[in-house]
Amino acid sequence: MAEHNQLGKAGESLALKHLKDKGYDILAKNYRFQKAEVDIIALKNETLVAVEVKTRSTPEFGNPQEFVKPAQMKRLVEAVDHFVNERHLDYEVRFDVIGIIKNKLGTRIEHLEDAFLHF
């Protein structure tokens, strides 16, 4: 597996632990619909939370969450809409981004709730 893929998988594992520690119930991991993949879909306090995880080894080129582009946001919204409709769910929906910097100096996790409102 390529090094960047290993870093991404490690980041998703860290994000899952972070969410579980914060009381989120994990409903799906790597949910795919058409060209979109939602890294994590979780439930907390009657809110369905779609989480995009961005992991980098350095903040040199910007924070990881800055790498979520409008086209990707649109695909994520469509995927979560499909997830909700196919399961007949009735929850408020929120889109979060967890940005992770992981390198030999340590690990930094930043969880942005309602992240799409910040872009």
Residue pairs with C-beta under 8 A, 6 or more apart in sequence:
1 9
7 55
7 56
7 57
7 102
8 53
8 55
10 55
10 102
11 53
11 54
11 55
11 98
11 100
11 102
12 29
12 30
12 39
12 40
12 53
12 55
14 55
14 100
14 102
14 107
14 109
15 39
15 40
15 51
15 53
15 98
15 100
15 109
16 26
16 29
16 40
18 98
18 109
18 111
19 26
19 40
19 42
19 51
19 98
20 26
22 44
22 111
23 44
24 42
24 43
24 44
24 49
25 42
25 43
25 44
26 40
26 41
26 42
27 41
27 42
27 43
27 48
28 38
28 40
28 41
28 83
29 39
29 40
29 41
30 37
30 38
30 39
31 37
31 38
31 41
31 79
31 83
32 38
32 79
33 78
33 79
33 82
33 83
34 75
34 78
34 79
35 75
36 72
36 75
36 76
36 78
36 79
37 79
38 50
38 51
38 52
38 76
38 79
38 80
38 83
39 51
39 52
39 53
40 49
40 50
40 51
40 53
41 48
41 49
41 50
41 51
41 80
41 83
42 48
42 49
42 51
43 49
43 91
46 91
46 92
47 91
47 92
47 93
47 94
48 80
48 84
48 89
48 91
48 92
48 93
48 94
49 93
49 94
49 95
49 96
50 76
50 79
50 80
50 93
50 94
50 95
50 96
51 95
51 96
51 97
51 98
52 68
52 72
52 76
52 95
52 96
52 97
52 98
52 115
53 97
53 98
53 100
54 64
54 65
54 67
54 68
54 97
54 98
54 99
54 100
55 64
55 99
55 100
55 101
55 102
56 64
56 67
56 99
56 100
56 101
56 102
57 101
57 102
57 103
58 101
58 103
59 101
63 99
63 110
64 97
64 99
64 100
64 101
64 110
65 97
65 98
65 99
65 110
65 112
65 115
68 97
68 115
68 119
70 119
73 95
73 116
73 119
76 95
77 95
80 93
80 95
83 89
84 91
84 93
94 113
94 114
95 114
95 115
95 116
96 111
96 112
96 113
96 114
96 115
97 111
97 112
97 115
98 109
98 110
98 111
98 112
99 109
99 110
99 112
100 107
100 108
100 109
100 110
101 107
101 108
102 108
112 118
